[in-house]
Each structure stands twice: as C-alpha cells, then as structure tokens.
Amino acid sequence: MKIYGPVPSWRLGNSLGVDLVEPPKSYSKICSYDCLYCQLGHNAFRTIHPKHMDIAEHEFDVLKTKIKQTKPDYITFSGQGEPTLNLTLGRVADKIKQMTDIPLAVLTNSSLIPNKEVRRGLNKCDLVIAKIDAGTQKLFGKINQPCRGINLNNIVEGIKEIHTRVAIQTLLFSFKKLTNADEESIKSLIEIYKKINEVKPIEIFLGTAYRPSGSEKLMALPPERLEEIAGQINRETKIQVVYYKKNRPVVVGGERSKTEEKDVLDLLKRRPCTKEDLITRFGKGNLEEMIDDFVEKGQVSTRTKQGVMYYSCNNEKANL
C-alpha cells in the first residue's frame, strides 16, 4: 500500500491517495483496460483476475501520519492501476474507518463490478466513482481497450447492485477521427445513465482529457462544449451533473522548509502534475530546485498539453 498526495481533485477537493496495487517490474500500471487517454501511458500489465494482496500493518501507521499532516477532504483508492484488482480493499476500508471519519472514495474503471466479492469491497466505501466512457460495446472497446470478455451491459447491471453512493465518471475527448462527444455518443451515454438511475440513483462526473497521455493528438474538449454537454445530460436525465472546471488548487502544503524527494516522486509516479499543483501540495521550500534536479537526472520528464506543462515520473530512473 502506497500513500501519496494529497492531490488536487476537481471532484473530491484535496484527496489523499491510497494505492492498493503495484504493477510488475518494468510496467507502468496494472489494469484490465488500456484507455486511450490514460495518464500513466500504455505500458500496461493487463489482467481481469482480482486477488487478495496483503497490506502490512505499519503501512496503516504511515497513513495515519499522513492524514494528520494533510487533513484531506477524501481518502481515495486509486494509483498505478485498477484498485478492485486487490480483493483486500474492503478490509482496508474497514481499518481506515476505525482511524478517521474522513470519507472514503474509490476510483474504479468498473470492469470488475459484476464480481460480487468486488462489490462487497466497494460497498465499504462512502463513494464509488465508476467509469463509463461509452454507451455502446463497440465504442467502449475502442476507447477503453478492455481485456477480452469484459461486457458493458454486465458492468451496467453490476453498478445497479452497488449499495453505497455512486457517481458515474465519463471522460470526453477527441482523438483523430474518434470521439465520444458527438451527438450520437452522448445520446447513447444518456440511455446508459437513465438505465442505471432507474434502479440505483447516481450522480455524473463529466470530465475531459486535460492531462497528458500517450498521444499529443488526444484533445480535451473546450470548456464551453463540456458545459453544453453537461447541461444537455442534466435536462434529459434530471440527474445532477458535476463537470470539470479549472480552478486554482487550494494550498495544503503549508510553508515546509524541506520537501522529501520520495513524496514528490510517489505522486508523479501516479499522476502528472503542474508546478503549481506540486507547490500547493508540498509548499514552495526547496521544491523548485528539486524538480529541476529531477529533470536534469532524467527521473522526471516534462510534457505539454494544450499549452500547460506537466511533470511526470520516469519510473525506471526514479529508484522507487
């Protein structure tokens, strides 16, 4: 279990990350999908077989310390892969709830939700943010590139069986001639939202691909188009829609005189960040000098997405 952040989240405020999975050596992620827009790149170890992965007791002490230091709005299961691949999620959630009242969220790609044991773990959390990016199996296959055998209809039926609060997260984008933001794709998504909401009341988190991914040709939607689609979905479904708006991150790092290198690399290993993101997490202190040193050594690389520079970790050189 790795603790990282907190990260600035447009959905969850200041979110302290808990990573329950670890990809095999030489892979950047472990997942049942390989989404076109994935911020972790496409060097994926792909699997659809969840298993129990033990968590050492001392790692909960680390988490307790981080909670006291950062006072996050949410503690979120996410990181270098699909968290539901670890069937220990429910036990970990129970243990965290014994130490804090901070709500627990989980970011899941939804692929394993048809599995009853996976749902039992998810139900231990306060909020399940479940990914659905397409309303048809064909488009689902093109966007999320799932492992063989994963069926969109089974995912929808599984989400209906979740007992805790659920938000459906959809990320809209364009990539060459492919998009899920055209009228036909939005209509098919609306039908999916309605089917779920009839049985299991949901919210919708509508995002766009603003962070860098594996291709410079993958583009985020303009803010006005995202707002327009959010309004259309709300009108036609009567479901609350929260959509991405770029806001200045809230400062949580304080005025630390020194930031630990490992803390920064642990975050950049799991999420590309701007310099502003990092400063608001860790304080200015020695951070800018540290980032420049990381880049010079090749531990961290820079990528520009639609005019914004992001830093991300080169896992093989970061010695994590």
Secondary structure as the mmCIF struct_conf table of DSSP 4:
data_model
#
loop_
_struct_conf.conf_type_id
_struct_conf.id
_struct_conf.beg_label_comp_id
_struct_conf.beg_label_asym_id
_struct_conf.beg_label_seq_id
_struct_conf.end_label_comp_id
_struct_conf.end_label_asym_id
_struct_conf.end_label_seq_id
STRN STRN1 LYS A 2 SER A 9
TURN_TY1_P TURN_TY1_P1 TRP A 10 LEU A 12
STRN STRN2 GLY A 13 ASP A 19
HELX_LH_PP_P HELX_LH_PP_P1 PRO A 23 PRO A 24
TURN_TY1_P TURN_TY1_P2 LYS A 25 SER A 26
BEND BEND1 SER A 28 SER A 28
STRN STRN3 LYS A 29 CYS A 31
BEND BEND2 SER A 32 SER A 32
TURN_TY1_P TURN_TY1_P3 LEU A 36 TYR A 37
TURN_TY1_P TURN_TY1_P4 GLN A 39 LEU A 40
BEND BEND3 HIS A 42 HIS A 42
STRN STRN4 ALA A 44 ARG A 46
STRN STRN5 LYS A 51 LYS A 51
HELX_RH_AL_P HELX_RH_AL_P1 GLU A 57 THR A 70
BEND BEND4 ASP A 73 ASP A 73
STRN STRN6 TYR A 74 PHE A 77
BEND BEND5 GLY A 79 GLN A 80
STRN STRN7 GLY A 81 GLY A 81
HELX_RH_3T_P HELX_RH_3T_P1 PRO A 83 LEU A 85
STRN STRN8 ASN A 86 ASN A 86
TURN_TY1_P TURN_TY1_P5 LEU A 87 THR A 88
HELX_RH_AL_P HELX_RH_AL_P2 LEU A 89 MET A 99
BEND BEND6 ILE A 102 ILE A 102
HELX_LH_PP_P HELX_LH_PP_P2 PRO A 103 PRO A 103
STRN STRN9 LEU A 104 THR A 108
BEND BEND7 SER A 110 SER A 110
TURN_TY1_P TURN_TY1_P6 SER A 111 PRO A 114
BEND BEND8 ASN A 115 ASN A 115
HELX_RH_AL_P HELX_RH_AL_P3 LYS A 116 LEU A 122
TURN_TY1_P TURN_TY1_P7 ASN A 123 LYS A 124
BEND BEND9 CYS A 125 ASP A 126
STRN STRN10 LEU A 127 LYS A 131
BEND BEND10 GLY A 135 THR A 136
HELX_RH_AL_P HELX_RH_AL_P4 GLN A 137 ASN A 144
HELX_LH_PP_P HELX_LH_PP_P3 PRO A 146 CYS A 147
TURN_TY1_P TURN_TY1_P8 ARG A 148 GLY A 149
HELX_RH_AL_P HELX_RH_AL_P5 LEU A 152 LYS A 160
TURN_TY1_P TURN_TY1_P9 GLU A 161 GLU A 161
BEND BEND11 THR A 164 THR A 164
STRN STRN11 ARG A 165 LEU A 172
STRN STRN12 SER A 174 PHE A 175
TURN_TY1_P TURN_TY1_P10 LYS A 176 LYS A 177
STRN STRN13 LEU A 178 THR A 179
BEND BEND12 ASN A 180 ASN A 180
BEND BEND13 ASP A 182 ASP A 182
HELX_RH_AL_P HELX_RH_AL_P6 GLU A 183 VAL A 199
BEND BEND14 LYS A 200 LYS A 200
STRN STRN14 GLU A 203 THR A 208
BEND BEND15 ARG A 211 ARG A 211
BEND BEND16 GLY A 214 GLY A 214
TURN_TY1_P TURN_TY1_P11 GLU A 216 LYS A 217
STRN STRN15 LEU A 218 MET A 219
HELX_LH_PP_P HELX_LH_PP_P4 ALA A 220 PRO A 222
HELX_RH_AL_P HELX_RH_AL_P7 PRO A 223 THR A 237
STRN STRN16 VAL A 241 TYR A 243
HELX_LH_PP_P HELX_LH_PP_P5 ARG A 248 VAL A 251
BEND BEND17 GLY A 253 GLY A 253
TURN_TY1_P TURN_TY1_P12 GLY A 254 GLU A 255
BEND BEND18 SER A 257 SER A 257
HELX_RH_AL_P HELX_RH_AL_P8 GLU A 261 LEU A 268
TURN_TY1_P TURN_TY1_P13 LYS A 269 ARG A 270
BEND BEND19 ARG A 271 ARG A 271
STRN STRN17 CYS A 273 CYS A 273
HELX_RH_AL_P HELX_RH_AL_P9 LYS A 275 PHE A 282
BEND BEND20 LYS A 284 LYS A 284
TURN_TY1_P TURN_TY1_P14 GLY A 285 ASN A 286
HELX_RH_AL_P HELX_RH_AL_P10 LEU A 287 LYS A 297
TURN_TY1_P TURN_TY1_P15 GLY A 298 GLY A 298
BEND BEND21 GLN A 299 GLN A 299
STRN STRN18 VAL A 300 LYS A 305
TURN_TY1_P TURN_TY1_P16 GLN A 306 GLY A 307
STRN STRN19 VAL A 308 CYS A 313
HELX_RH_AL_P HELX_RH_AL_P11 ASN A 315 ALA A 318
TURN_TY1_P TURN_TY1_P17 ASN A 319 ASN A 319
#
